[in-house]
Amino acid sequence: MKNIIMVAAILPIMLTGKMAFAGKVEDVQSEVKKACGKDLSKDDALKQVKSLFLSCVPGDKVDVDGCKVSCLKSNSGAVVGQ
């Protein structure tokens, strides 16, 4: 019974985690398509959200599967995680 309650409490958190990046995944896919002509799966694009939106410097290029894609972060003053 305790395990069921624990899973029920954690499940909404896990589901909202992927939904938080829903629009960003499509942005990554379209940017890679535009820059390199490659089709990126949703799972691979989800893995690239951090590098293209959170941890890059605006104006710099980020390597995505051997392809150079522009950083998608819009605010150069934003520092994530500090």
PyMOL Python script that loads the backbone (N, CA, C, O; Angstrom):
from pymol import cmd

cmd.read_pdbstr("""\
ATOM      1  N   MET A   1       0.823  -1.193   0.000  1.00  0.00           N
ATOM      2  CA  MET A   1       0.000   0.000   0.000  1.00  0.00           C
ATOM      3  C   MET A   1       0.866   1.257   0.000  1.00  0.00           C
ATOM      4  O   MET A   1       0.558   2.235  -0.680  1.00  0.00           O
ATOM      5  N   LYS A   2       1.949   1.218   0.767  1.00  0.00           N
ATOM      6  CA  LYS A   2       2.844   2.360   0.852  1.00  0.00           C
ATOM      7  C   LYS A   2       3.489   2.655  -0.512  1.00  0.00           C
ATOM      8  O   LYS A   2       3.661   3.815  -0.886  1.00  0.00           O
ATOM      9  N   ASN A   3       3.844   1.586  -1.251  1.00  0.00           N
ATOM     10  CA  ASN A   3       4.448   1.758  -2.570  1.00  0.00           C
ATOM     11  C   ASN A   3       3.478   2.382  -3.567  1.00  0.00           C
ATOM     12  O   ASN A   3       3.877   3.196  -4.400  1.00  0.00           O
ATOM     13  N   ILE A   4       2.226   2.006  -3.485  1.00  0.00           N
ATOM     14  CA  ILE A   4       1.214   2.558  -4.392  1.00  0.00           C
ATOM     15  C   ILE A   4       1.043   4.047  -4.141  1.00  0.00           C
ATOM     16  O   ILE A   4       0.940   4.830  -5.086  1.00  0.00           O
ATOM     17  N   ILE A   5       1.013   4.436  -2.892  1.00  0.00           N
ATOM     18  CA  ILE A   5       0.885   5.854  -2.550  1.00  0.00           C
ATOM     19  C   ILE A   5       2.104   6.621  -3.034  1.00  0.00           C
ATOM     20  O   ILE A   5       1.976   7.737  -3.539  1.00  0.00           O
ATOM     21  N   MET A   6       3.283   6.036  -2.885  1.00  0.00           N
ATOM     22  CA  MET A   6       4.515   6.688  -3.316  1.00  0.00           C
ATOM     23  C   MET A   6       4.517   6.885  -4.832  1.00  0.00           C
ATOM     24  O   MET A   6       4.873   7.961  -5.312  1.00  0.00           O
ATOM     25  N   VAL A   7       4.129   5.870  -5.583  1.00  0.00           N
ATOM     26  CA  VAL A   7       4.073   5.970  -7.042  1.00  0.00           C
ATOM     27  C   VAL A   7       3.032   6.995  -7.462  1.00  0.00           C
ATOM     28  O   VAL A   7       3.270   7.772  -8.387  1.00  0.00           O
ATOM     29  N   ALA A   8       1.884   7.008  -6.798  1.00  0.00           N
ATOM     30  CA  ALA A   8       0.832   7.976  -7.118  1.00  0.00           C
ATOM     31  C   ALA A   8       1.281   9.405  -6.848  1.00  0.00           C
ATOM     32  O   ALA A   8       0.850  10.329  -7.538  1.00  0.00           O
ATOM     33  N   ALA A   9       2.128   9.594  -5.867  1.00  0.00           N
ATOM     34  CA  ALA A   9       2.615  10.935  -5.547  1.00  0.00           C
ATOM     35  C   ALA A   9       3.690  11.396  -6.528  1.00  0.00           C
ATOM     36  O   ALA A   9       3.775  12.584  -6.839  1.00  0.00           O
ATOM     37  N   ILE A  10       4.504  10.474  -7.013  1.00  0.00           N
ATOM     38  CA  ILE A  10       5.617  10.821  -7.894  1.00  0.00           C
ATOM     39  C   ILE A  10       5.188  10.908  -9.362  1.00  0.00           C
ATOM     40  O   ILE A  10       5.783  11.671 -10.122  1.00  0.00           O
ATOM     41  N   LEU A  11       4.197  10.165  -9.768  1.00  0.00           N
ATOM     42  CA  LEU A  11       3.778  10.114 -11.169  1.00  0.00           C
ATOM     43  C   LEU A  11       3.465  11.485 -11.762  1.00  0.00           C
ATOM     44  O   LEU A  11       3.949  11.771 -12.857  1.00  0.00           O
ATOM     45  N   PRO A  12       2.695  12.344 -11.117  1.00  0.00           N
ATOM     46  CA  PRO A  12       2.431  13.668 -11.722  1.00  0.00           C
ATOM     47  C   PRO A  12       3.688  14.499 -11.928  1.00  0.00           C
ATOM     48  O   PRO A  12       3.784  15.255 -12.895  1.00  0.00           O
ATOM     49  N   ILE A  13       4.650  14.362 -11.025  1.00  0.00           N
ATOM     50  CA  ILE A  13       5.903  15.104 -11.163  1.00  0.00           C
ATOM     51  C   ILE A  13       6.674  14.619 -12.385  1.00  0.00           C
ATOM     52  O   ILE A  13       7.229  15.424 -13.132  1.00  0.00           O
ATOM     53  N   MET A  14       6.708  13.313 -12.590  1.00  0.00           N
ATOM     54  CA  MET A  14       7.413  12.755 -13.743  1.00  0.00           C
ATOM     55  C   MET A  14       6.742  13.162 -15.042  1.00  0.00           C
ATOM     56  O   MET A  14       7.429  13.458 -16.019  1.00  0.00           O
ATOM     57  N   LEU A  15       5.446  13.185 -15.077  1.00  0.00           N
ATOM     58  CA  LEU A  15       4.722  13.538 -16.295  1.00  0.00           C
ATOM     59  C   LEU A  15       4.889  15.007 -16.652  1.00  0.00           C
ATOM     60  O   LEU A  15       5.027  15.339 -17.830  1.00  0.00           O
ATOM     61  N   THR A  16       4.881  15.888 -15.671  1.00  0.00           N
ATOM     62  CA  THR A  16       5.019  17.313 -15.965  1.00  0.00           C
ATOM     63  C   THR A  16       6.433  17.679 -16.360  1.00  0.00           C
ATOM     64  O   THR A  16       6.643  18.705 -17.008  1.00  0.00           O
ATOM     65  N   GLY A  17       7.407  16.870 -15.987  1.00  0.00           N
ATOM     66  CA  GLY A  17       8.790  17.146 -16.363  1.00  0.00           C
ATOM     67  C   GLY A  17       8.986  17.177 -17.862  1.00  0.00           C
ATOM     68  O   GLY A  17       9.627  18.094 -18.376  1.00  0.00           O
ATOM     69  N   LYS A  18       8.460  16.212 -18.572  1.00  0.00           N
ATOM     70  CA  LYS A  18       8.593  16.189 -20.024  1.00  0.00           C
ATOM     71  C   LYS A  18       7.707  17.240 -20.684  1.00  0.00           C
ATOM     72  O   LYS A  18       8.073  17.802 -21.716  1.00  0.00           O
ATOM     73  N   MET A  19       6.545  17.508 -20.093  1.00  0.00           N
ATOM     74  CA  MET A  19       5.654  18.502 -20.682  1.00  0.00           C
ATOM     75  C   MET A  19       6.230  19.904 -20.569  1.00  0.00           C
ATOM     76  O   MET A  19       5.877  20.771 -21.369  1.00  0.00           O
ATOM     77  N   ALA A  20       7.097  20.154 -19.612  1.00  0.00           N
ATOM     78  CA  ALA A  20       7.693  21.468 -19.445  1.00  0.00           C
ATOM     79  C   ALA A  20       8.547  21.842 -20.647  1.00  0.00           C
ATOM     80  O   ALA A  20       8.697  23.025 -20.954  1.00  0.00           O
ATOM     81  N   PHE A  21       9.104  20.859 -21.325  1.00  0.00           N
ATOM     82  CA  PHE A  21       9.947  21.101 -22.488  1.00  0.00           C
ATOM     83  C   PHE A  21       9.226  20.834 -23.808  1.00  0.00           C
ATOM     84  O   PHE A  21       9.875  20.768 -24.852  1.00  0.00           O
ATOM     85  N   ALA A  22       7.910  20.682 -23.789  1.00  0.00           N
ATOM     86  CA  ALA A  22       7.173  20.274 -24.983  1.00  0.00           C
ATOM     87  C   ALA A  22       7.414  21.197 -26.167  1.00  0.00           C
ATOM     88  O   ALA A  22       7.731  20.708 -27.251  1.00  0.00           O
ATOM     89  N   GLY A  23       7.280  22.486 -26.012  1.00  0.00           N
ATOM     90  CA  GLY A  23       7.500  23.419 -27.116  1.00  0.00           C
ATOM     91  C   GLY A  23       8.957  23.520 -27.508  1.00  0.00           C
ATOM     92  O   GLY A  23       9.274  23.747 -28.676  1.00  0.00           O
ATOM     93  N   LYS A  24       9.840  23.353 -26.552  1.00  0.00           N
ATOM     94  CA  LYS A  24      11.278  23.445 -26.806  1.00  0.00           C
ATOM     95  C   LYS A  24      11.756  22.302 -27.695  1.00  0.00           C
ATOM     96  O   LYS A  24      12.644  22.495 -28.525  1.00  0.00           O
ATOM     97  N   VAL A  25      11.178  21.118 -27.530  1.00  0.00           N
ATOM     98  CA  VAL A  25      11.573  19.965 -28.344  1.00  0.00           C
ATOM     99  C   VAL A  25      11.330  20.255 -29.816  1.00  0.00           C
ATOM    100  O   VAL A  25      12.187  19.988 -30.659  1.00  0.00           O
ATOM    101  N   GLU A  26      10.165  20.801 -30.121  1.00  0.00           N
ATOM    102  CA  GLU A  26       9.861  21.138 -31.509  1.00  0.00           C
ATOM    103  C   GLU A  26      10.778  22.239 -32.030  1.00  0.00           C
ATOM    104  O   GLU A  26      11.162  22.227 -33.200  1.00  0.00           O
ATOM    105  N   ASP A  27      11.130  23.189 -31.170  1.00  0.00           N
ATOM    106  CA  ASP A  27      12.055  24.252 -31.564  1.00  0.00           C
ATOM    107  C   ASP A  27      13.423  23.676 -31.913  1.00  0.00           C
ATOM    108  O   ASP A  27      14.042  24.076 -32.899  1.00  0.00           O
ATOM    109  N   VAL A  28      13.888  22.737 -31.098  1.00  0.00           N
ATOM    110  CA  VAL A  28      15.178  22.091 -31.363  1.00  0.00           C
ATOM    111  C   VAL A  28      15.119  21.328 -32.677  1.00  0.00           C
ATOM    112  O   VAL A  28      16.030  21.426 -33.499  1.00  0.00           O
ATOM    113  N   GLN A  29      14.041  20.564 -32.878  1.00  0.00           N
ATOM    114  CA  GLN A  29      13.904  19.798 -34.122  1.00  0.00           C
ATOM    115  C   GLN A  29      13.916  20.717 -35.344  1.00  0.00           C
ATOM    116  O   GLN A  29      14.589  20.420 -36.331  1.00  0.00           O
ATOM    117  N   SER A  30      13.189  21.815 -35.288  1.00  0.00           N
ATOM    118  CA  SER A  30      13.126  22.703 -36.456  1.00  0.00           C
ATOM    119  C   SER A  30      14.448  23.424 -36.680  1.00  0.00           C
ATOM    120  O   SER A  30      14.831  23.656 -37.827  1.00  0.00           O
ATOM    121  N   GLU A  31      15.150  23.783 -35.616  1.00  0.00           N
ATOM    122  CA  GLU A  31      16.444  24.458 -35.765  1.00  0.00           C
ATOM    123  C   GLU A  31      17.485  23.526 -36.370  1.00  0.00           C
ATOM    124  O   GLU A  31      18.271  23.947 -37.219  1.00  0.00           O
ATOM    125  N   VAL A  32      17.502  22.263 -35.944  1.00  0.00           N
ATOM    126  CA  VAL A  32      18.438  21.285 -36.509  1.00  0.00           C
ATOM    127  C   VAL A  32      18.089  21.030 -37.971  1.00  0.00           C
ATOM    128  O   VAL A  32      18.981  20.908 -38.810  1.00  0.00           O
ATOM    129  N   LYS A  33      16.810  20.950 -38.275  1.00  0.00           N
ATOM    130  CA  LYS A  33      16.371  20.748 -39.668  1.00  0.00           C
ATOM    131  C   LYS A  33      16.804  21.926 -40.536  1.00  0.00           C
ATOM    132  O   LYS A  33      17.272  21.743 -41.660  1.00  0.00           O
ATOM    133  N   LYS A  34      16.642  23.142 -40.000  1.00  0.00           N
ATOM    134  CA  LYS A  34      16.992  24.345 -40.753  1.00  0.00           C
ATOM    135  C   LYS A  34      18.505  24.467 -40.939  1.00  0.00           C
ATOM    136  O   LYS A  34      18.968  24.816 -42.025  1.00  0.00           O
ATOM    137  N   ALA A  35      19.273  24.183 -39.891  1.00  0.00           N
ATOM    138  CA  ALA A  35      20.718  24.361 -39.949  1.00  0.00           C
ATOM    139  C   ALA A  35      21.434  23.245 -40.705  1.00  0.00           C
ATOM    140  O   ALA A  35      22.440  23.492 -41.371  1.00  0.00           O
ATOM    141  N   CYS A  36      20.915  22.005 -40.604  1.00  0.00           N
ATOM    142  CA  CYS A  36      21.667  20.868 -41.132  1.00  0.00           C
ATOM    143  C   CYS A  36      20.888  19.986 -42.090  1.00  0.00           C
ATOM    144  O   CYS A  36      21.465  19.146 -42.780  1.00  0.00           O
ATOM    145  N   GLY A  37      19.578  20.177 -42.132  1.00  0.00           N
ATOM    146  CA  GLY A  37      18.766  19.313 -42.976  1.00  0.00           C
ATOM    147  C   GLY A  37      18.548  17.935 -42.370  1.00  0.00           C
ATOM    148  O   GLY A  37      18.129  17.014 -43.071  1.00  0.00           O
ATOM    149  N   LYS A  38      18.824  17.777 -41.078  1.00  0.00           N
ATOM    150  CA  LYS A  38      18.658  16.490 -40.403  1.00  0.00           C
ATOM    151  C   LYS A  38      17.325  16.448 -39.673  1.00  0.00           C
ATOM    152  O   LYS A  38      16.864  17.455 -39.136  1.00  0.00           O
ATOM    153  N   ASP A  39      16.713  15.268 -39.660  1.00  0.00           N
ATOM    154  CA  ASP A  39      15.526  15.050 -38.844  1.00  0.00           C
ATOM    155  C   ASP A  39      15.970  14.444 -37.524  1.00  0.00           C
ATOM    156  O   ASP A  39      16.623  13.400 -37.502  1.00  0.00           O
ATOM    157  N   LEU A  40      15.619  15.096 -36.426  1.00  0.00           N
ATOM    158  CA  LEU A  40      15.986  14.656 -35.091  1.00  0.00           C
ATOM    159  C   LEU A  40      14.745  14.085 -34.416  1.00  0.00           C
ATOM    160  O   LEU A  40      13.683  14.707 -34.443  1.00  0.00           O
ATOM    161  N   SER A  41      14.871  12.906 -33.810  1.00  0.00           N
ATOM    162  CA  SER A  41      13.721  12.314 -33.108  1.00  0.00           C
ATOM    163  C   SER A  41      13.390  13.154 -31.878  1.00  0.00           C
ATOM    164  O   SER A  41      14.222  13.925 -31.400  1.00  0.00           O
ATOM    165  N   LYS A  42      12.166  12.997 -31.371  1.00  0.00           N
ATOM    166  CA  LYS A  42      11.749  13.764 -30.194  1.00  0.00           C
ATOM    167  C   LYS A  42      12.624  13.443 -28.989  1.00  0.00           C
ATOM    168  O   LYS A  42      12.951  14.337 -28.210  1.00  0.00           O
ATOM    169  N   ASP A  43      13.004  12.186 -28.826  1.00  0.00           N
ATOM    170  CA  ASP A  43      13.866  11.805 -27.699  1.00  0.00           C
ATOM    171  C   ASP A  43      15.239  12.459 -27.806  1.00  0.00           C
ATOM    172  O   ASP A  43      15.769  12.954 -26.812  1.00  0.00           O
ATOM    173  N   ASP A  44      15.816  12.463 -29.003  1.00  0.00           N
ATOM    174  CA  ASP A  44      17.120  13.092 -29.194  1.00  0.00           C
ATOM    175  C   ASP A  44      17.020  14.606 -29.021  1.00  0.00           C
ATOM    176  O   ASP A  44      17.923  15.228 -28.462  1.00  0.00           O
ATOM    177  N   ALA A  45      15.939  15.193 -29.493  1.00  0.00           N
ATOM    178  CA  ALA A  45      15.745  16.637 -29.339  1.00  0.00           C
ATOM    179  C   ALA A  45      15.575  17.005 -27.869  1.00  0.00           C
ATOM    180  O   ALA A  45      16.077  18.037 -27.424  1.00  0.00           O
ATOM    181  N   LEU A  46      14.868  16.165 -27.115  1.00  0.00           N
ATOM    182  CA  LEU A  46      14.678  16.408 -25.687  1.00  0.00           C
ATOM    183  C   LEU A  46      16.020  16.422 -24.962  1.00  0.00           C
ATOM    184  O   LEU A  46      16.228  17.211 -24.040  1.00  0.00           O
ATOM    185  N   LYS A  47      16.925  15.547 -25.383  1.00  0.00           N
ATOM    186  CA  LYS A  47      18.254  15.501 -24.770  1.00  0.00           C
ATOM    187  C   LYS A  47      19.067  16.761 -25.079  1.00  0.00           C
ATOM    188  O   LYS A  47      19.986  17.095 -24.332  1.00  0.00           O
ATOM    189  N   GLN A  48      18.744  17.461 -26.162  1.00  0.00           N
ATOM    190  CA  GLN A  48      19.495  18.648 -26.571  1.00  0.00           C
ATOM    191  C   GLN A  48      18.917  19.955 -26.031  1.00  0.00           C
ATOM    192  O   GLN A  48      19.534  21.010 -26.184  1.00  0.00           O
ATOM    193  N   VAL A  49      17.741  19.900 -25.401  1.00  0.00           N
ATOM    194  CA  VAL A  49      17.097  21.124 -24.892  1.00  0.00           C
ATOM    195  C   VAL A  49      18.023  21.858 -23.933  1.00  0.00           C
ATOM    196  O   VAL A  49      18.169  23.077 -24.030  1.00  0.00           O
ATOM    197  N   LYS A  50      18.649  21.140 -23.014  1.00  0.00           N
ATOM    198  CA  LYS A  50      19.526  21.788 -22.034  1.00  0.00           C
ATOM    199  C   LYS A  50      20.668  22.519 -22.723  1.00  0.00           C
ATOM    200  O   LYS A  50      20.953  23.669 -22.391  1.00  0.00           O
ATOM    201  N   SER A  51      21.322  21.872 -23.671  1.00  0.00           N
ATOM    202  CA  SER A  51      22.489  22.493 -24.300  1.00  0.00           C
ATOM    203  C   SER A  51      22.107  23.658 -25.216  1.00  0.00           C
ATOM    204  O   SER A  51      22.893  24.592 -25.377  1.00  0.00           O
ATOM    205  N   LEU A  52      20.922  23.620 -25.816  1.00  0.00           N
ATOM    206  CA  LEU A  52      20.533  24.692 -26.744  1.00  0.00           C
ATOM    207  C   LEU A  52      19.741  25.831 -26.106  1.00  0.00           C
ATOM    208  O   LEU A  52      19.676  26.924 -26.668  1.00  0.00           O
ATOM    209  N   PHE A  53      19.141  25.592 -24.945  1.00  0.00           N
ATOM    210  CA  PHE A  53      18.344  26.632 -24.305  1.00  0.00           C
ATOM    211  C   PHE A  53      18.899  27.091 -22.963  1.00  0.00           C
ATOM    212  O   PHE A  53      18.713  28.251 -22.597  1.00  0.00           O
ATOM    213  N   LEU A  54      19.566  26.231 -22.229  1.00  0.00           N
ATOM    214  CA  LEU A  54      19.928  26.570 -20.857  1.00  0.00           C
ATOM    215  C   LEU A  54      21.411  26.820 -20.632  1.00  0.00           C
ATOM    216  O   LEU A  54      21.769  27.759 -19.920  1.00  0.00           O
ATOM    217  N   SER A  55      22.269  26.018 -21.211  1.00  0.00           N
ATOM    218  CA  SER A  55      23.683  26.101 -20.849  1.00  0.00           C
ATOM    219  C   SER A  55      24.579  26.717 -21.921  1.00  0.00           C
ATOM    220  O   SER A  55      25.801  26.704 -21.769  1.00  0.00           O
ATOM    221  N   CYS A  56      24.020  27.245 -22.979  1.00  0.00           N
ATOM    222  CA  CYS A  56      24.838  27.853 -24.030  1.00  0.00           C
ATOM    223  C   CYS A  56      24.850  29.379 -23.886  1.00  0.00           C
ATOM    224  O   CYS A  56      24.092  29.958 -23.108  1.00  0.00           O
ATOM    225  N   VAL A  57      25.720  29.996 -24.649  1.00  0.00           N
ATOM    226  CA  VAL A  57      25.826  31.454 -24.676  1.00  0.00           C
ATOM    227  C   VAL A  57      25.187  31.937 -25.978  1.00  0.00           C
ATOM    228  O   VAL A  57      25.551  31.473 -27.058  1.00  0.00           O
ATOM    229  N   PRO A  58      24.227  32.876 -25.876  1.00  0.00           N
ATOM    230  CA  PRO A  58      23.578  33.378 -27.096  1.00  0.00           C
ATOM    231  C   PRO A  58      24.608  33.863 -28.122  1.00  0.00           C
ATOM    232  O   PRO A  58      25.549  34.582 -27.786  1.00  0.00           O
ATOM    233  N   GLY A  59      24.413  33.460 -29.352  1.00  0.00           N
ATOM    234  CA  GLY A  59      25.337  33.800 -30.429  1.00  0.00           C
ATOM    235  C   GLY A  59      26.353  32.709 -30.720  1.00  0.00           C
ATOM    236  O   GLY A  59      26.935  32.683 -31.804  1.00  0.00           O
ATOM    237  N   ASP A  60      26.576  31.810 -29.773  1.00  0.00           N
ATOM    238  CA  ASP A  60      27.514  30.706 -29.983  1.00  0.00           C
ATOM    239  C   ASP A  60      26.821  29.558 -30.705  1.00  0.00           C
ATOM    240  O   ASP A  60      25.594  29.485 -30.761  1.00  0.00           O
ATOM    241  N   LYS A  61      27.629  28.673 -31.251  1.00  0.00           N
ATOM    242  CA  LYS A  61      27.125  27.474 -31.911  1.00  0.00           C
ATOM    243  C   LYS A  61      27.294  26.278 -30.978  1.00  0.00           C
ATOM    244  O   LYS A  61      28.276  26.181 -30.242  1.00  0.00           O
ATOM    245  N   VAL A  62      26.324  25.374 -31.022  1.00  0.00           N
ATOM    246  CA  VAL A  62      26.341  24.161 -30.201  1.00  0.00           C
ATOM    247  C   VAL A  62      26.371  22.963 -31.137  1.00  0.00           C
ATOM    248  O   VAL A  62      25.662  22.934 -32.143  1.00  0.00           O
ATOM    249  N   ASP A  63      27.203  21.963 -30.798  1.00  0.00           N
ATOM    250  CA  ASP A  63      27.299  20.759 -31.615  1.00  0.00           C
ATOM    251  C   ASP A  63      26.143  19.812 -31.286  1.00  0.00           C
ATOM    252  O   ASP A  63      25.981  19.390 -30.142  1.00  0.00           O
ATOM    253  N   VAL A  64      25.346  19.487 -32.301  1.00  0.00           N
ATOM    254  CA  VAL A  64      24.239  18.542 -32.164  1.00  0.00           C
ATOM    255  C   VAL A  64      24.420  17.480 -33.238  1.00  0.00           C
ATOM    256  O   VAL A  64      24.183  17.735 -34.419  1.00  0.00           O
ATOM    257  N   ASP A  65      24.839  16.296 -32.830  1.00  0.00           N
ATOM    258  CA  ASP A  65      25.059  15.186 -33.768  1.00  0.00           C
ATOM    259  C   ASP A  65      25.965  15.584 -34.934  1.00  0.00           C
ATOM    260  O   ASP A  65      25.661  15.272 -36.085  1.00  0.00           O
ATOM    261  N   GLY A  66      27.059  16.261 -34.650  1.00  0.00           N
ATOM    262  CA  GLY A  66      28.007  16.655 -35.684  1.00  0.00           C
ATOM    263  C   GLY A  66      27.576  17.857 -36.490  1.00  0.00           C
ATOM    264  O   GLY A  66      28.175  18.156 -37.523  1.00  0.00           O
ATOM    265  N   CYS A  67      26.567  18.541 -36.045  1.00  0.00           N
ATOM    266  CA  CYS A  67      26.018  19.691 -36.754  1.00  0.00           C
ATOM    267  C   CYS A  67      26.081  20.913 -35.829  1.00  0.00           C
ATOM    268  O   CYS A  67      25.747  20.805 -34.649  1.00  0.00           O
ATOM    269  N   LYS A  68      26.493  22.041 -36.335  1.00  0.00           N
ATOM    270  CA  LYS A  68      26.578  23.264 -35.544  1.00  0.00           C
ATOM    271  C   LYS A  68      25.251  24.016 -35.622  1.00  0.00           C
ATOM    272  O   LYS A  68      24.815  24.422 -36.699  1.00  0.00           O
ATOM    273  N   VAL A  69      24.609  24.196 -34.447  1.00  0.00           N
ATOM    274  CA  VAL A  69      23.312  24.861 -34.351  1.00  0.00           C
ATOM    275  C   VAL A  69      23.467  26.061 -33.429  1.00  0.00           C
ATOM    276  O   VAL A  69      24.147  25.972 -32.406  1.00  0.00           O
ATOM    277  N   SER A  70      22.850  27.171 -33.775  1.00  0.00           N
ATOM    278  CA  SER A  70      22.925  28.376 -32.953  1.00  0.00           C
ATOM    279  C   SER A  70      22.231  28.163 -31.615  1.00  0.00           C
ATOM    280  O   SER A  70      21.227  27.457 -31.526  1.00  0.00           O
ATOM    281  N   CYS A  71      22.781  28.783 -30.579  1.00  0.00           N
ATOM    282  CA  CYS A  71      22.168  28.757 -29.245  1.00  0.00           C
ATOM    283  C   CYS A  71      20.786  29.390 -29.336  1.00  0.00           C
ATOM    284  O   CYS A  71      20.618  30.433 -29.969  1.00  0.00           O
ATOM    285  N   LEU A  72      19.805  28.766 -28.710  1.00  0.00           N
ATOM    286  CA  LEU A  72      18.426  29.247 -28.788  1.00  0.00           C
ATOM    287  C   LEU A  72      18.012  30.063 -27.572  1.00  0.00           C
ATOM    288  O   LEU A  72      16.859  30.483 -27.473  1.00  0.00           O
ATOM    289  N   LYS A  73      18.937  30.292 -26.646  1.00  0.00           N
ATOM    290  CA  LYS A  73      18.630  31.110 -25.468  1.00  0.00           C
ATOM    291  C   LYS A  73      18.510  32.559 -25.911  1.00  0.00           C
ATOM    292  O   LYS A  73      19.375  33.069 -26.622  1.00  0.00           O
ATOM    293  N   SER A  74      17.436  33.223 -25.492  1.00  0.00           N
ATOM    294  CA  SER A  74      17.218  34.587 -25.958  1.00  0.00           C
ATOM    295  C   SER A  74      17.824  35.646 -25.056  1.00  0.00           C
ATOM    296  O   SER A  74      18.189  36.713 -25.549  1.00  0.00           O
ATOM    297  N   ASN A  75      17.947  35.405 -23.771  1.00  0.00           N
ATOM    298  CA  ASN A  75      18.420  36.415 -22.839  1.00  0.00           C
ATOM    299  C   ASN A  75      19.830  36.109 -22.412  1.00  0.00           C
ATOM    300  O   ASN A  75      20.062  35.140 -21.689  1.00  0.00           O
ATOM    301  N   SER A  76      20.782  36.919 -22.844  1.00  0.00           N
ATOM    302  CA  SER A  76      22.180  36.663 -22.518  1.00  0.00           C
ATOM    303  C   SER A  76      22.492  36.912 -21.063  1.00  0.00           C
ATOM    304  O   SER A  76      23.518  36.437 -20.576  1.00  0.00           O
ATOM    305  N   GLY A  77      21.650  37.637 -20.345  1.00  0.00           N
ATOM    306  CA  GLY A  77      21.886  37.905 -18.938  1.00  0.00           C
ATOM    307  C   GLY A  77      21.402  36.807 -18.028  1.00  0.00           C
ATOM    308  O   GLY A  77      21.719  36.814 -16.839  1.00  0.00           O
ATOM    309  N   ALA A  78      20.644  35.865 -18.548  1.00  0.00           N
ATOM    310  CA  ALA A  78      20.081  34.802 -17.721  1.00  0.00           C
ATOM    311  C   ALA A  78      21.145  33.764 -17.415  1.00  0.00           C
ATOM    312  O   ALA A  78      21.802  33.247 -18.319  1.00  0.00           O
ATOM    313  N   VAL A  79      21.310  33.465 -16.143  1.00  0.00           N
ATOM    314  CA  VAL A  79      22.243  32.421 -15.727  1.00  0.00           C
ATOM    315  C   VAL A  79      21.413  31.352 -15.026  1.00  0.00           C
ATOM    316  O   VAL A  79      20.774  31.618 -14.008  1.00  0.00           O
ATOM    317  N   VAL A  80      21.427  30.165 -15.567  1.00  0.00           N
ATOM    318  CA  VAL A  80      20.615  29.069 -15.030  1.00  0.00           C
ATOM    319  C   VAL A  80      21.447  28.277 -14.045  1.00  0.00           C
ATOM    320  O   VAL A  80      22.592  27.926 -14.331  1.00  0.00           O
ATOM    321  N   GLY A  81      20.882  27.996 -12.896  1.00  0.00           N
ATOM    322  CA  GLY A  81      21.524  27.135 -11.915  1.00  0.00           C
ATOM    323  C   GLY A  81      22.482  27.833 -10.971  1.00  0.00           C
ATOM    324  O   GLY A  81      23.217  27.166 -10.242  1.00  0.00           O
ATOM    325  N   GLN A  82      22.495  29.155 -10.963  1.00  0.00           N
ATOM    326  CA  GLN A  82      23.376  29.857 -10.038  1.00  0.00           C
ATOM    327  C   GLN A  82      22.595  30.854  -9.239  1.00  0.00           C
ATOM    328  O   GLN A  82      23.163  31.552  -8.398  1.00  0.00           O
TER     329      GLN A  82
END
""", "prot")
cmd.dss("prot")
cmd.show_as("cartoon", "prot")
cmd.util.cbc("prot")
cmd.orient("prot")
